[in-house]
Amino acid sequence: MANELFVKEVEGKPEDMKTKILEGKLASYWAERLLLEQAFIKNPDMTITDLIQSATQKFGEKIELSRFARFSVK
């Protein structure tokens, strides 16, 4: 769905630019939607993956994300 929308947005652009624009749009789209790629709320410079890796190094134990809850405000 998002892929089709992004393709329509870049119609009329040169081919080499289309590829780069689409790659950037898709990367930002998935970074917003994948939990492990999202920014850590207390430190936006760090992703959730970075947070887990730093905790693994700090505690010396393998840490896995087993579940999470998503809240939405309407």
C-alpha positions in Angstrom: 0.0 0.0 0.0 2.7 2.5 1.0 4.9 1.4 -1.8 2.2 2.2 -4.4 1.6 5.6 -2.8 5.3 6.4 -2.9 5.6 5.3 -6.5 2.8 7.7 -7.5 4.5 10.5 -5.7 7.7 10.2 -7.7 6.1 9.9 -11.2 7.7 12.3 -13.6 11.1 12.4 -11.9 14.3 11.1 -13.6 14.9 7.3 -13.0 18.1 7.7 -10.9 16.3 10.2 -8.6 13.2 7.9 -8.3 15.2 5.1 -6.9 16.9 7.2 -4.2 13.7 9.0 -3.3 11.8 5.7 -3.0 14.6 4.1 -0.8 14.5 7.1 1.5 10.7 7.2 1.8 10.5 3.5 2.5 13.3 3.6 5.0 11.6 6.4 7.0 8.2 4.7 6.6 9.4 1.4 8.2 11.5 3.2 10.8 8.4 4.8 12.2 6.4 1.5 12.2 8.9 -1.1 13.3 9.3 -1.1 17.1 13.0 -2.0 17.1 13.7 0.9 14.7 11.8 3.5 16.6 13.5 6.2 18.7 13.8 5.6 22.4 11.5 8.1 24.0 13.9 9.2 26.7 16.8 9.5 24.3 15.6 10.1 20.7 19.2 9.7 19.3 19.0 6.0 20.3 16.8 3.3 18.8 15.1 0.5 20.7 17.7 -1.9 19.2 20.5 0.3 20.5 18.9 0.4 23.9 18.6 -3.4 24.1 22.2 -3.8 22.9 23.5 -1.4 25.5 21.6 -3.2 28.2 23.0 -6.5 27.0 26.5 -5.1 27.4 25.8 -3.5 30.8 24.3 -6.6 32.4 26.2 -9.3 30.5 23.1 -11.2 29.7 21.2 -11.7 26.4 18.1 -9.6 26.4 15.1 -10.3 24.2 11.9 -8.4 23.6 9.1 -10.8 24.4 6.1 -8.6 24.3 4.9 -5.0 24.3 1.7 -3.0 24.6 0.7 -0.4 22.1 -1.6 2.4 23.3 -3.4 4.8 21.0 -5.1 8.1 21.9 -8.0 9.2 19.7 
